Amino acid sequence: MQRLDLPEPIAAYFVADQHDGRAVARCFTPNGRVLDERATHSGTAAIEAWKDASSAKYTYVAHPRAVETLDRSYIVTSEVSGNFQGSPVDLRYIFILERGKIASLEIAA
């Protein structure tokens, strides 16, 4: 399998995603935001809580398979497998970076 050349903040996010909310929140700007499952989580405290709640609900692993850029966005297609209905599934992680951190992340099917 070919290794993707992900920007450092995005690569750090996928590593942190295997840990806890605090690790994930450190990848974001102070005013960063996540849009996931039709809910928006703004600020690092809310992002930490989102990740912790998600990890309590699901056990999963995301394997990035492709990355493309569109304007300011990096779109990473990942195969996500775990203990949820429909696993595995390809999800699109749409990142906007700012000063070496993630300013915005949208997770979509």
LUMTINU-589839 format. One record per residue: residue in three letters; chain; x, y, z of N, C-alpha, C in turn; residue number from 1. Coordinates in nm, 4 decimals. Example, Ala and Ser with C-alpha at 12.3 -4.5 7.8 and 13.67 -1.06 7.14 Angstrom:
<recs>
{residuo->ALA cadena->A nu->1.3190 nv->-0.5690 nw->0.7800 cau->1.2300 cav->-0.4500 caw->0.7800 cu->1.3200 cv->-0.3300 cw->0.7800 num->1}
{residuo->SER cadena->A nu->1.2850 nv->-0.2250 nw->0.7080 cau->1.3670 cav->-0.1060 caw->0.7140 cu->1.2900 cv->0.0030 cw->0.7870 num->2}
</recs>
This chain:
<recs>
{residuo->MET cadena->A nu->0.0849 nv->-0.1187 nw->0.0000 cau->0.0000 cav->0.0000 caw->0.0000 cu->0.0889 cv->0.1244 cw->0.0000 num->1}
{residuo->GLN cadena->A nu->0.0580 nv->0.2178 nw->-0.0864 cau->0.1348 cav->0.3416 caw->-0.0976 cu->0.1059 cv->0.4341 cw->0.0204 num->2}
{residuo->ARG cadena->A nu->0.2106 nv->0.4946 nw->0.0727 cau->0.1956 cav->0.5880 caw->0.1844 cu->0.1545 cv->0.7239 cw->0.1297 num->3}
{residuo->LEU cadena->A nu->0.0527 nv->0.7850 nw->0.1907 cau->0.0059 cav->0.9165 caw->0.1474 cu->0.0961 cv->1.0250 cw->0.2026 num->4}
{residuo->ASP cadena->A nu->0.1122 nv->1.1304 nw->0.1253 cau->0.1878 cav->1.2463 caw->0.1699 cu->0.0882 cv->1.3479 cw->0.2261 num->5}
{residuo->LEU cadena->A nu->0.0474 nv->1.3260 nw->0.3517 cau->-0.0492 cav->1.4140 caw->0.4169 cu->0.0233 cv->1.5315 cw->0.4805 num->6}
{residuo->PRO cadena->A nu->-0.0358 nv->1.6511 nw->0.4769 cau->0.0208 cav->1.7625 caw->0.5529 cu->0.0324 cv->1.7237 cw->0.7002 num->7}
{residuo->GLU cadena->A nu->0.1354 nv->1.7729 nw->0.7671 cau->0.1645 cav->1.7321 caw->0.9054 cu->0.0447 cv->1.7433 cw->0.9991 num->8}
{residuo->PRO cadena->A nu->-0.0334 nv->1.8532 nw->0.9984 cau->-0.1471 cav->1.8600 caw->1.0916 cu->-0.2520 cv->1.7510 cw->1.0668 num->9}
{residuo->ILE cadena->A nu->-0.2673 nv->1.7119 nw->0.9416 cau->-0.3652 cav->1.6077 caw->0.9081 cu->-0.3118 cv->1.4705 cw->0.9487 num->10}
{residuo->ALA cadena->A nu->-0.1850 nv->1.4448 nw->0.9217 cau->-0.1239 cav->1.3194 caw->0.9657 cu->-0.1318 cv->1.3084 cw->1.1172 num->11}
{residuo->ALA cadena->A nu->-0.1049 nv->1.4183 nw->1.1872 cau->-0.1121 cav->1.4189 caw->1.3339 cu->-0.2541 cv->1.3895 cw->1.3813 num->12}
{residuo->TYR cadena->A nu->-0.3547 nv->1.4410 nw->1.3107 cau->-0.4938 cav->1.4152 caw->1.3478 cu->-0.5233 cv->1.2644 cw->1.3433 num->13}
{residuo->PHE cadena->A nu->-0.4837 nv->1.1970 nw->1.2354 cau->-0.5157 cav->1.0544 caw->1.2232 cu->-0.4425 cv->0.9704 cw->1.3277 num->14}
{residuo->VAL cadena->A nu->-0.3241 nv->1.0134 nw->1.3702 cau->-0.2554 cav->0.9454 caw->1.4802 cu->-0.3301 cv->0.9721 cw->1.6110 num->15}
{residuo->ALA cadena->A nu->-0.3629 nv->1.0991 nw->1.6366 cau->-0.4329 cav->1.1367 caw->1.7607 cu->-0.5698 cv->1.0706 cw->1.7703 num->16}
{residuo->ASP cadena->A nu->-0.6339 nv->1.0483 nw->1.6568 cau->-0.7678 cav->0.9894 caw->1.6543 cu->-0.7691 cv->0.8494 cw->1.7155 num->17}
{residuo->GLN cadena->A nu->-0.6544 nv->0.7854 nw->1.7224 cau->-0.6457 cav->0.6531 caw->1.7840 cu->-0.6237 cv->0.6618 cw->1.9351 num->18}
{residuo->HIS cadena->A nu->-0.6210 nv->0.7828 nw->1.9875 cau->-0.5974 cav->0.8026 caw->2.1301 cu->-0.7214 cv->0.8603 cw->2.1964 num->19}
{residuo->ASP cadena->A nu->-0.7145 nv->0.9828 nw->2.2435 cau->-0.8265 cav->1.0383 caw->2.3183 cu->-0.8597 cv->1.1796 cw->2.2715 num->20}
{residuo->GLY cadena->A nu->-0.9618 nv->1.2349 nw->2.3347 cau->-1.0093 cav->1.3675 caw->2.2977 cu->-0.9052 cv->1.4758 cw->2.3143 num->21}
{residuo->ARG cadena->A nu->-0.8259 nv->1.4660 nw->2.4177 cau->-0.7229 cav->1.5678 caw->2.4407 cu->-0.6213 cv->1.5675 cw->2.3263 num->22}
{residuo->ALA cadena->A nu->-0.5790 nv->1.4491 nw->2.2825 cau->-0.4830 cav->1.4391 caw->2.1722 cu->-0.5418 cv->1.4971 cw->2.0442 num->23}
{residuo->VAL cadena->A nu->-0.6674 nv->1.4676 nw->2.0169 cau->-0.7329 cav->1.5206 caw->1.8969 cu->-0.7465 cv->1.6720 cw->1.9068 num->24}
{residuo->ALA cadena->A nu->-0.7911 nv->1.7231 nw->2.0199 cau->-0.8122 cav->1.8672 caw->2.0359 cu->-0.6833 cv->1.9459 cw->2.0145 num->25}
{residuo->ARG cadena->A nu->-0.5690 nv->1.8888 nw->2.0512 cau->-0.4408 cav->1.9574 caw->2.0320 cu->-0.4078 cv->1.9797 cw->1.8848 num->26}
{residuo->CYS cadena->A nu->-0.4730 nv->1.9092 nw->1.7950 cau->-0.4484 cav->1.9248 caw->1.6514 cu->-0.5186 cv->2.0482 cw->1.5942 num->27}
{residuo->PHE cadena->A nu->-0.6090 nv->2.1103 nw->1.6718 cau->-0.6941 cav->2.2180 caw->1.6219 cu->-0.6510 cv->2.3549 cw->1.6731 num->28}
{residuo->THR cadena->A nu->-0.6888 nv->2.4573 nw->1.5971 cau->-0.6725 cav->2.5942 caw->1.6441 cu->-0.7666 cv->2.6151 cw->1.7633 num->29}
{residuo->PRO cadena->A nu->-0.7430 nv->2.7184 nw->1.8460 cau->-0.8317 cav->2.7420 caw->1.9613 cu->-0.9788 cv->2.7570 cw->1.9226 num->30}
{residuo->ASN cadena->A nu->-1.0047 nv->2.8120 nw->1.8045 cau->-1.1426 cav->2.8298 caw->1.7581 cu->-1.1809 cv->2.7272 cw->1.6522 num->31}
{residuo->GLY cadena->A nu->-1.1081 nv->2.6157 nw->1.6474 cau->-1.1351 cav->2.5131 caw->1.5471 cu->-1.2762 cv->2.4575 cw->1.5608 num->32}
{residuo->ARG cadena->A nu->-1.3189 nv->2.3930 nw->1.4512 cau->-1.4539 cav->2.3368 caw->1.4556 cu->-1.4573 cv->2.2045 cw->1.3813 num->33}
{residuo->VAL cadena->A nu->-1.5476 nv->2.1174 nw->1.4276 cau->-1.5716 cav->1.9869 caw->1.3654 cu->-1.7194 cv->1.9772 cw->1.3339 num->34}
{residuo->LEU cadena->A nu->-1.7501 nv->1.9350 nw->1.2123 cau->-1.8874 cav->1.9040 caw->1.1733 cu->-1.8922 cv->1.7538 cw->1.1484 num->35}
{residuo->ASP cadena->A nu->-1.9691 nv->1.6827 nw->1.2317 cau->-1.9796 cav->1.5374 caw->1.2226 cu->-2.1203 cv->1.4962 cw->1.2634 num->36}
{residuo->GLU cadena->A nu->-2.1795 nv->1.4070 nw->1.1866 cau->-2.3144 cav->1.3575 caw->1.2135 cu->-2.4129 cv->1.4722 cw->1.2353 num->37}
{residuo->ARG cadena->A nu->-2.4057 nv->1.5722 nw->1.1497 cau->-2.4962 cav->1.6891 caw->1.1471 cu->-2.4884 cv->1.7747 cw->1.2733 num->38}
{residuo->ALA cadena->A nu->-2.3792 nv->1.7640 nw->1.3487 cau->-2.3590 cav->1.8480 caw->1.4672 cu->-2.2244 cv->1.9192 cw->1.4541 num->39}
{residuo->THR cadena->A nu->-2.2203 nv->2.0445 nw->1.4993 cau->-2.0979 cav->2.1234 caw->1.4956 cu->-2.0416 cv->2.1366 cw->1.6366 num->40}
{residuo->HIS cadena->A nu->-1.9119 nv->2.1174 nw->1.6485 cau->-1.8408 cav->2.1249 caw->1.7762 cu->-1.7323 cv->2.2309 cw->1.7593 num->41}
{residuo->SER cadena->A nu->-1.7449 nv->2.3431 nw->1.8307 cau->-1.6541 cav->2.4566 caw->1.8136 cu->-1.5689 cv->2.4786 cw->1.9380 num->42}
{residuo->GLY cadena->A nu->-1.4389 nv->2.4974 nw->1.9158 cau->-1.3444 cav->2.5194 caw->2.0244 cu->-1.2850 cv->2.3881 cw->2.0720 num->43}
{residuo->THR cadena->A nu->-1.1652 nv->2.3965 nw->2.1286 cau->-1.0948 cav->2.2736 caw->2.1655 cu->-1.1651 cv->2.1937 cw->2.2751 num->44}
{residuo->ALA cadena->A nu->-1.2308 nv->2.2595 nw->2.3691 cau->-1.3024 cav->2.1848 caw->2.4741 cu->-1.4167 cv->2.1042 cw->2.4132 num->45}
{residuo->ALA cadena->A nu->-1.4905 nv->2.1644 nw->2.3213 cau->-1.6015 cav->2.0936 caw->2.2558 cu->-1.5497 cv->1.9814 cw->2.1661 num->46}
{residuo->ILE cadena->A nu->-1.4366 nv->2.0042 nw->2.1010 cau->-1.3785 cav->1.9003 caw->2.0155 cu->-1.3309 cv->1.7829 cw->2.1011 num->47}
{residuo->GLU cadena->A nu->-1.2691 nv->1.8118 nw->2.2134 cau->-1.2263 cav->1.7056 caw->2.3052 cu->-1.3467 cv->1.6239 cw->2.3526 num->48}
{residuo->ALA cadena->A nu->-1.4547 nv->1.6910 nw->2.3897 cau->-1.5759 cav->1.6223 caw->2.4361 cu->-1.6373 cv->1.5391 cw->2.3237 num->49}
{residuo->TRP cadena->A nu->-1.6383 nv->1.5936 nw->2.2014 cau->-1.6912 cav->1.5202 caw->2.0851 cu->-1.6141 cv->1.3910 cw->2.0638 num->50}
{residuo->LYS cadena->A nu->-1.4821 nv->1.3997 nw->2.0643 cau->-1.3997 cav->1.2810 caw->2.0420 cu->-1.4190 cv->1.1788 cw->2.1535 num->51}
{residuo->ASP cadena->A nu->-1.4213 nv->1.2249 nw->2.2782 cau->-1.4405 cav->1.1319 caw->2.3896 cu->-1.5764 cv->1.0625 cw->2.3810 num->52}
{residuo->ALA cadena->A nu->-1.6815 nv->1.1364 nw->2.3455 cau->-1.8149 cav->1.0772 caw->2.3318 cu->-1.8188 cv->0.9788 cw->2.2150 num->53}
{residuo->SER cadena->A nu->-1.7550 nv->1.0152 nw->2.1046 cau->-1.7504 cav->0.9281 caw->1.9876 cu->-1.6771 cv->0.7979 cw->2.0198 num->54}
{residuo->SER cadena->A nu->-1.5664 nv->0.8092 nw->2.0930 cau->-1.4890 cav->0.6903 caw->2.1296 cu->-1.5637 cv->0.6019 cw->2.2284 num->55}
{residuo->ALA cadena->A nu->-1.6480 nv->0.6613 nw->2.3127 cau->-1.7283 cav->0.5825 caw->2.4057 cu->-1.8378 cv->0.5057 cw->2.3311 num->56}
{residuo->LYS cadena->A nu->-1.8845 nv->0.5631 nw->2.2210 cau->-1.9934 cav->0.5039 caw->2.1439 cu->-1.9436 cv->0.4013 cw->2.0421 num->57}
{residuo->TYR cadena->A nu->-1.8302 nv->0.4298 nw->1.9788 cau->-1.7782 cav->0.3455 caw->1.8710 cu->-1.6309 cv->0.3135 cw->1.8936 num->58}
{residuo->THR cadena->A nu->-1.5922 nv->0.1947 nw->1.8510 cau->-1.4517 cav->0.1597 caw->1.8369 cu->-1.4267 cv->0.1514 cw->1.6871 num->59}
{residuo->TYR cadena->A nu->-1.3302 nv->0.2270 nw->1.6386 cau->-1.3090 cav->0.2322 caw->1.4940 cu->-1.1631 cv->0.2662 cw->1.4631 num->60}
{residuo->VAL cadena->A nu->-1.1265 nv->0.2398 nw->1.3383 cau->-0.9953 cav->0.2756 caw->1.2860 cu->-1.0181 cv->0.3380 cw->1.1490 num->61}
{residuo->ALA cadena->A nu->-0.9529 nv->0.4513 nw->1.1249 cau->-0.9603 cav->0.5190 caw->0.9948 cu->-0.8273 cv->0.5008 cw->0.9225 num->62}
{residuo->HIS cadena->A nu->-0.8342 nv->0.4522 nw->0.7996 cau->-0.7151 cav->0.4325 caw->0.7159 cu->-0.7235 cv->0.5266 cw->0.5966 num->63}
{residuo->PRO cadena->A nu->-0.6510 nv->0.6393 nw->0.5990 cau->-0.6522 cav->0.7308 caw->0.4842 cu->-0.6022 cv->0.6595 cw->0.3587 num->64}
{residuo->ARG cadena->A nu->-0.6771 nv->0.6753 nw->0.2486 cau->-0.6410 cav->0.6083 caw->0.1241 cu->-0.6118 cv->0.7042 cw->0.0099 num->65}
{residuo->ALA cadena->A nu->-0.6654 nv->0.8265 nw->0.0157 cau->-0.6435 cav->0.9224 caw->-0.0927 cu->-0.6554 cv->1.0631 cw->-0.0363 num->66}
{residuo->VAL cadena->A nu->-0.5830 nv->1.1552 nw->-0.0979 cau->-0.5926 cav->1.2953 caw->-0.0582 cu->-0.5930 cv->1.3808 cw->-0.1846 num->67}
{residuo->GLU cadena->A nu->-0.6766 nv->1.4833 nw->-0.1826 cau->-0.6797 cav->1.5800 caw->-0.2922 cu->-0.6994 cv->1.7187 cw->-0.2320 num->68}
{residuo->THR cadena->A nu->-0.6619 nv->1.8187 nw->-0.3079 cau->-0.6816 cav->1.9558 caw->-0.2618 cu->-0.7828 cv->2.0243 cw->-0.3516 num->69}
{residuo->LEU cadena->A nu->-0.8616 nv->2.1110 nw->-0.2903 cau->-0.9608 cav->2.1895 caw->-0.3620 cu->-0.9667 cv->2.3249 cw->-0.2925 num->70}
{residuo->ASP cadena->A nu->-0.9190 nv->2.4284 nw->-0.3614 cau->-0.9066 cav->2.5611 caw->-0.3018 cu->-0.8227 cv->2.5491 cw->-0.1746 num->71}
{residuo->ARG cadena->A nu->-0.8779 nv->2.5845 nw->-0.0608 cau->-0.8054 cav->2.5778 caw->0.0671 cu->-0.8261 cv->2.4454 cw->0.1400 num->72}
{residuo->SER cadena->A nu->-0.9058 nv->2.3567 nw->0.0837 cau->-0.9424 cav->2.2324 caw->0.1521 cu->-0.8550 cv->2.1152 cw->0.1100 num->73}
{residuo->TYR cadena->A nu->-0.8290 nv->2.0293 nw->0.2069 cau->-0.7678 cav->1.8991 caw->0.1815 cu->-0.8770 cv->1.7964 cw->0.2069 num->74}
{residuo->ILE cadena->A nu->-0.9041 nv->1.7138 nw->0.1071 cau->-1.0088 cav->1.6124 caw->0.1185 cu->-0.9406 cv->1.4766 cw->0.1257 num->75}
{residuo->VAL cadena->A nu->-0.9553 nv->1.4115 nw->0.2404 cau->-0.8927 cav->1.2818 caw->0.2636 cu->-1.0024 cv->1.1764 cw->0.2662 num->76}
{residuo->THR cadena->A nu->-0.9933 nv->1.0817 nw->0.1753 cau->-1.0860 cav->0.9691 caw->0.1749 cu->-1.0230 cv->0.8580 cw->0.2585 num->77}
{residuo->SER cadena->A nu->-1.0993 nv->0.8104 nw->0.3573 cau->-1.0500 cav->0.7087 caw->0.4493 cu->-1.1484 cv->0.5934 cw->0.4579 num->78}
{residuo->GLU cadena->A nu->-1.0938 nv->0.4744 nw->0.4657 cau->-1.1765 cav->0.3591 caw->0.4970 cu->-1.1851 cv->0.3516 cw->0.6489 num->79}
{residuo->VAL cadena->A nu->-1.3078 nv->0.3547 nw->0.7001 cau->-1.3304 cav->0.3514 caw->0.8441 cu->-1.4009 cv->0.2199 cw->0.8758 num->80}
{residuo->SER cadena->A nu->-1.3389 nv->0.1434 nw->0.9657 cau->-1.3988 cav->0.0167 caw->1.0052 cu->-1.4071 cv->0.0117 cw->1.1567 num->81}
{residuo->GLY cadena->A nu->-1.5127 nv->-0.0535 nw->1.2044 cau->-1.5306 cav->-0.0626 caw->1.3488 cu->-1.6617 cv->-0.1288 cw->1.3849 num->82}
{residuo->ASN cadena->A nu->-1.7093 nv->-0.1002 nw->1.5056 cau->-1.8294 cav->-0.1639 caw->1.5583 cu->-1.9537 cv->-0.0783 cw->1.5351 num->83}
{residuo->PHE cadena->A nu->-1.9736 nv->-0.0377 nw->1.4117 cau->-2.0923 cav->0.0395 caw->1.3765 cu->-2.1560 cv->-0.0237 cw->1.2534 num->84}
{residuo->GLN cadena->A nu->-2.2836 nv->-0.0015 nw->1.2382 cau->-2.3576 cav->-0.0600 caw->1.1268 cu->-2.3031 cv->-0.0064 cw->0.9944 num->85}
{residuo->GLY cadena->A nu->-2.2827 nv->-0.0960 nw->0.8995 cau->-2.2340 cav->-0.0585 caw->0.7677 cu->-2.0831 cv->-0.0637 cw->0.7550 num->86}
{residuo->SER cadena->A nu->-2.0135 nv->-0.1022 nw->0.8609 cau->-1.8669 cav->-0.1078 caw->0.8587 cu->-1.8198 cv->-0.2162 cw->0.7628 num->87}
{residuo->PRO cadena->A nu->-1.7149 nv->-0.1898 nw->0.6867 cau->-1.6410 cav->-0.0641 caw->0.6741 cu->-1.7112 cv->0.0315 cw->0.5781 num->88}
{residuo->VAL cadena->A nu->-1.6752 nv->0.1585 nw->0.5889 cau->-1.7334 cav->0.2612 caw->0.5044 cu->-1.6238 cv->0.3601 cw->0.4657 num->89}
{residuo->ASP cadena->A nu->-1.6360 nv->0.4176 nw->0.3468 cau->-1.5449 cav->0.5246 caw->0.3064 cu->-1.6040 cv->0.6575 cw->0.3503 num->90}
{residuo->LEU cadena->A nu->-1.5275 nv->0.7348 nw->0.4247 cau->-1.5698 cav->0.8674 caw->0.4677 cu->-1.4725 cv->0.9707 cw->0.4117 num->91}
{residuo->ARG cadena->A nu->-1.5260 nv->1.0897 nw->0.3875 cau->-1.4435 cav->1.2015 caw->0.3426 cu->-1.4202 cv->1.2938 cw->0.4617 num->92}
{residuo->TYR cadena->A nu->-1.2954 nv->1.3224 nw->0.4884 cau->-1.2542 cav->1.4156 caw->0.5931 cu->-1.2075 cv->1.5416 cw->0.5204 num->93}
{residuo->ILE cadena->A nu->-1.2804 nv->1.6497 nw->0.5371 cau->-1.2497 cav->1.7738 caw->0.4664 cu->-1.1868 cv->1.8708 cw->0.5664 num->94}
{residuo->PHE cadena->A nu->-1.0577 nv->1.8947 nw->0.5488 cau->-0.9794 cav->1.9763 caw->0.6412 cu->-0.9504 cv->2.1131 cw->0.5818 num->95}
{residuo->ILE cadena->A nu->-0.9535 nv->2.2157 nw->0.6655 cau->-0.8983 cav->2.3463 caw->0.6331 cu->-0.7940 cv->2.3754 cw->0.7400 num->96}
{residuo->LEU cadena->A nu->-0.6736 nv->2.4083 nw->0.6951 cau->-0.5617 cav->2.4316 caw->0.7864 cu->-0.5361 cv->2.5807 cw->0.8023 num->97}
{residuo->GLU cadena->A nu->-0.4811 nv->2.6133 nw->0.9181 cau->-0.4474 cav->2.7526 caw->0.9480 cu->-0.3280 cv->2.7538 cw->1.0431 num->98}
{residuo->ARG cadena->A nu->-0.2191 nv->2.8134 nw->1.0005 cau->-0.0985 cav->2.8274 caw->1.0849 cu->-0.0539 cv->2.6952 cw->1.1498 num->99}
{residuo->GLY cadena->A nu->-0.0499 nv->2.5892 nw->1.0721 cau->0.0003 cav->2.4628 caw->1.1227 cu->-0.0955 cv->2.3826 cw->1.2074 num->100}
{residuo->LYS cadena->A nu->-0.2206 nv->2.4223 nw->1.2111 cau->-0.3235 cav->2.3503 caw->1.2886 cu->-0.4466 cv->2.3316 cw->1.1997 num->101}
{residuo->ILE cadena->A nu->-0.5410 nv->2.2535 nw->1.2490 cau->-0.6679 cav->2.2345 caw->1.1788 cu->-0.7645 cv->2.3417 cw->1.2251 num->102}
{residuo->ALA cadena->A nu->-0.8157 nv->2.4199 nw->1.1310 cau->-0.9161 cav->2.5224 caw->1.1627 cu->-1.0564 cv->2.4647 cw->1.1494 num->103}
{residuo->SER cadena->A nu->-1.0724 nv->2.3691 nw->1.0573 cau->-1.2051 cav->2.3131 caw->1.0328 cu->-1.1909 cv->2.1698 cw->0.9813 num->104}
{residuo->LEU cadena->A nu->-1.2818 nv->2.0855 nw->1.0278 cau->-1.2909 cav->1.9466 caw->0.9815 cu->-1.4378 cv->1.9122 cw->0.9643 num->105}
{residuo->GLU cadena->A nu->-1.4705 nv->1.8650 nw->0.8456 cau->-1.6051 cav->1.8121 caw->0.8190 cu->-1.5891 cv->1.6660 cw->0.7818 num->106}
{residuo->ILE cadena->A nu->-1.6658 nv->1.5802 nw->0.8469 cau->-1.6626 cav->1.4371 caw->0.8185 cu->-1.7937 cv->1.4007 cw->0.7495 num->107}
{residuo->ALA cadena->A nu->-1.7838 nv->1.3458 nw->0.6274 cau->-1.9034 cav->1.3192 caw->0.5478 cu->-1.8913 cv->1.1838 cw->0.4778 num->108}
{residuo->ALA cadena->A nu->-2.0070 nv->1.1258 nw->0.4485 cau->-2.0112 cav->0.9992 caw->0.3752 cu->-1.9873 cv->1.0237 cw->0.2276 num->109}
</recs>
